[in-house]
Amino acid sequence: MSNLDNINKNKNLLVENIIILILFTVFLVFKSLKTLSKIFTYGIIKKEILTTKSNLGVDIKIKIK
């Protein structure tokens, strides 16, 4: 009986770790998508130009924390 209890505890621990890993991964994906959307909506989608003479490039907002 003790052996069955240990196996069930190990399975429960494994399931809990997998759930935590999935939640953490989902959180990181959403956070990175949010950051990427801020970068792209600032300059690339709006097609802001760096200079009026040459119509070169795109402005990208740089944040220093």
Biotite code that builds the C-alpha atoms (Angstrom):
import biotite.structure as struc

atoms = struc.array([
    struc.Atom([0.000, 0.000, 0.000], chain_id="A", res_id=1, res_name="MET", atom_name="CA", element="C"),
    struc.Atom([2.823, 2.357, 0.801], chain_id="A", res_id=2, res_name="SER", atom_name="CA", element="C"),
    struc.Atom([4.307, 1.843, -2.644], chain_id="A", res_id=3, res_name="ASN", atom_name="CA", element="C"),
    struc.Atom([1.004, 2.851, -4.286], chain_id="A", res_id=4, res_name="LEU", atom_name="CA", element="C"),
    struc.Atom([0.862, 5.993, -2.161], chain_id="A", res_id=5, res_name="ASP", atom_name="CA", element="C"),
    struc.Atom([4.367, 6.978, -3.252], chain_id="A", res_id=6, res_name="ASN", atom_name="CA", element="C"),
    struc.Atom([3.505, 6.426, -6.910], chain_id="A", res_id=7, res_name="ILE", atom_name="CA", element="C"),
    struc.Atom([0.351, 8.557, -6.580], chain_id="A", res_id=8, res_name="ASN", atom_name="CA", element="C"),
    struc.Atom([2.298, 11.329, -4.822], chain_id="A", res_id=9, res_name="LYS", atom_name="CA", element="C"),
    struc.Atom([4.915, 11.301, -7.576], chain_id="A", res_id=10, res_name="ASN", atom_name="CA", element="C"),
    struc.Atom([2.228, 11.502, -10.264], chain_id="A", res_id=11, res_name="LYS", atom_name="CA", element="C"),
    struc.Atom([0.518, 14.383, -8.478], chain_id="A", res_id=12, res_name="ASN", atom_name="CA", element="C"),
    struc.Atom([3.807, 16.213, -8.129], chain_id="A", res_id=13, res_name="LEU", atom_name="CA", element="C"),
    struc.Atom([4.559, 15.697, -11.813], chain_id="A", res_id=14, res_name="LEU", atom_name="CA", element="C"),
    struc.Atom([1.136, 17.020, -12.830], chain_id="A", res_id=15, res_name="VAL", atom_name="CA", element="C"),
    struc.Atom([1.536, 20.072, -10.586], chain_id="A", res_id=16, res_name="GLU", atom_name="CA", element="C"),
    struc.Atom([4.962, 20.831, -12.071], chain_id="A", res_id=17, res_name="ASN", atom_name="CA", element="C"),
    struc.Atom([3.633, 20.504, -15.611], chain_id="A", res_id=18, res_name="ILE", atom_name="CA", element="C"),
    struc.Atom([0.726, 22.858, -14.845], chain_id="A", res_id=19, res_name="ILE", atom_name="CA", element="C"),
    struc.Atom([3.099, 25.438, -13.351], chain_id="A", res_id=20, res_name="ILE", atom_name="CA", element="C"),
    struc.Atom([5.405, 25.156, -16.361], chain_id="A", res_id=21, res_name="LEU", atom_name="CA", element="C"),
    struc.Atom([2.502, 25.648, -18.787], chain_id="A", res_id=22, res_name="ILE", atom_name="CA", element="C"),
    struc.Atom([1.204, 28.690, -16.888], chain_id="A", res_id=23, res_name="LEU", atom_name="CA", element="C"),
    struc.Atom([4.675, 30.227, -16.759], chain_id="A", res_id=24, res_name="PHE", atom_name="CA", element="C"),
    struc.Atom([5.186, 29.638, -20.484], chain_id="A", res_id=25, res_name="THR", atom_name="CA", element="C"),
    struc.Atom([1.808, 31.184, -21.352], chain_id="A", res_id=26, res_name="VAL", atom_name="CA", element="C"),
    struc.Atom([2.635, 34.205, -19.194], chain_id="A", res_id=27, res_name="PHE", atom_name="CA", element="C"),
    struc.Atom([5.994, 34.701, -20.922], chain_id="A", res_id=28, res_name="LEU", atom_name="CA", element="C"),
    struc.Atom([4.466, 34.348, -24.390], chain_id="A", res_id=29, res_name="VAL", atom_name="CA", element="C"),
    struc.Atom([1.795, 36.967, -23.686], chain_id="A", res_id=30, res_name="PHE", atom_name="CA", element="C"),
    struc.Atom([4.328, 39.337, -22.160], chain_id="A", res_id=31, res_name="LYS", atom_name="CA", element="C"),
    struc.Atom([6.666, 39.023, -25.149], chain_id="A", res_id=32, res_name="SER", atom_name="CA", element="C"),
    struc.Atom([3.786, 39.483, -27.616], chain_id="A", res_id=33, res_name="LEU", atom_name="CA", element="C"),
    struc.Atom([2.745, 42.615, -25.748], chain_id="A", res_id=34, res_name="LYS", atom_name="CA", element="C"),
    struc.Atom([6.290, 43.992, -25.976], chain_id="A", res_id=35, res_name="THR", atom_name="CA", element="C"),
    struc.Atom([6.550, 43.172, -29.675], chain_id="A", res_id=36, res_name="LEU", atom_name="CA", element="C"),
    struc.Atom([3.216, 44.800, -30.403], chain_id="A", res_id=37, res_name="SER", atom_name="CA", element="C"),
    struc.Atom([4.370, 47.992, -28.684], chain_id="A", res_id=38, res_name="LYS", atom_name="CA", element="C"),
    struc.Atom([7.525, 48.064, -30.816], chain_id="A", res_id=39, res_name="ILE", atom_name="CA", element="C"),
    struc.Atom([5.717, 47.429, -34.088], chain_id="A", res_id=40, res_name="PHE", atom_name="CA", element="C"),
    struc.Atom([2.823, 49.816, -33.475], chain_id="A", res_id=41, res_name="THR", atom_name="CA", element="C"),
    struc.Atom([5.204, 52.641, -32.627], chain_id="A", res_id=42, res_name="TYR", atom_name="CA", element="C"),
    struc.Atom([7.120, 52.888, -35.870], chain_id="A", res_id=43, res_name="GLY", atom_name="CA", element="C"),
    struc.Atom([6.804, 50.153, -38.438], chain_id="A", res_id=44, res_name="ILE", atom_name="CA", element="C"),
    struc.Atom([3.023, 50.054, -38.815], chain_id="A", res_id=45, res_name="ILE", atom_name="CA", element="C"),
    struc.Atom([2.684, 53.836, -38.707], chain_id="A", res_id=46, res_name="LYS", atom_name="CA", element="C"),
    struc.Atom([5.519, 54.138, -41.257], chain_id="A", res_id=47, res_name="LYS", atom_name="CA", element="C"),
    struc.Atom([7.228, 56.969, -39.457], chain_id="A", res_id=48, res_name="GLU", atom_name="CA", element="C"),
    struc.Atom([10.357, 58.155, -41.223], chain_id="A", res_id=49, res_name="ILE", atom_name="CA", element="C"),
    struc.Atom([13.678, 59.211, -39.768], chain_id="A", res_id=50, res_name="LEU", atom_name="CA", element="C"),
    struc.Atom([14.420, 62.056, -42.157], chain_id="A", res_id=51, res_name="THR", atom_name="CA", element="C"),
    struc.Atom([12.258, 64.014, -44.561], chain_id="A", res_id=52, res_name="THR", atom_name="CA", element="C"),
    struc.Atom([15.009, 64.225, -47.192], chain_id="A", res_id=53, res_name="LYS", atom_name="CA", element="C"),
    struc.Atom([15.697, 60.546, -47.776], chain_id="A", res_id=54, res_name="SER", atom_name="CA", element="C"),
    struc.Atom([12.618, 58.759, -46.363], chain_id="A", res_id=55, res_name="ASN", atom_name="CA", element="C"),
    struc.Atom([14.989, 56.356, -44.650], chain_id="A", res_id=56, res_name="LEU", atom_name="CA", element="C"),
    struc.Atom([14.105, 53.744, -42.084], chain_id="A", res_id=57, res_name="GLY", atom_name="CA", element="C"),
    struc.Atom([11.741, 53.513, -39.198], chain_id="A", res_id=58, res_name="VAL", atom_name="CA", element="C"),
    struc.Atom([11.883, 54.943, -35.700], chain_id="A", res_id=59, res_name="ASP", atom_name="CA", element="C"),
    struc.Atom([11.976, 52.374, -32.904], chain_id="A", res_id=60, res_name="ILE", atom_name="CA", element="C"),
    struc.Atom([11.364, 53.439, -29.331], chain_id="A", res_id=61, res_name="LYS", atom_name="CA", element="C"),
    struc.Atom([14.246, 52.474, -27.038], chain_id="A", res_id=62, res_name="ILE", atom_name="CA", element="C"),
    struc.Atom([13.440, 52.127, -23.346], chain_id="A", res_id=63, res_name="LYS", atom_name="CA", element="C"),
    struc.Atom([16.165, 52.091, -20.726], chain_id="A", res_id=64, res_name="ILE", atom_name="CA", element="C"),
    struc.Atom([15.133, 50.587, -17.410], chain_id="A", res_id=65, res_name="LYS", atom_name="CA", element="C"),
])
